[in-house]
Amino acid sequence: MSTATKPKHIGRNISRIRELKDMKQDALAIALGISQQMVSTIENSETVDEQRLIEVAKALDVSVEAIKNFSDEAVFNYFNTFNDAVSNSSFGQGANNNYDCTFNPLDKVVELYERLVQAEKDKVEYLEKLLNGK
């Protein structure tokens, strides 16, 4: 069994990042100013020249290193870490869901009604001025 590591398939990495960003090949092609077929060719290539890689990275809004070092395992680990952090926070299952509100909602309702009443008073005052002015 060989211990040599297989080189990264850059085109496949581009394809996976594009898919994760919910971008179609057509959209990437437009961003790069090339045809959709050319994007397909790039995604099927094991290597991509550095200048093209820079352009693709810019179009995908990621770094060149992110494309070169992309792995599905890292993505899943990231999301699992995120989910673990959320489940351990106050928003997770079984936790004390204590949502600290920074204001009293009743005060906001009262404030809204006061503004509505004041607006109605202003309308009445304006209409009275119009009637008295004629």
Secondary structure, DSSP 4 states (H G I P E B T S, - for coil): ---PPPPP-HHHHHHHHHHHTT--HHHHHHHHTS-HHHHHHHHT-S---HHHHHHHHHHHTS-HHHHHT--HHHHHHHHHHHHHHHHHSTTSTTS------SS-HHHHHHHHHHHHHHHHHHHHHHHHHHHHH-
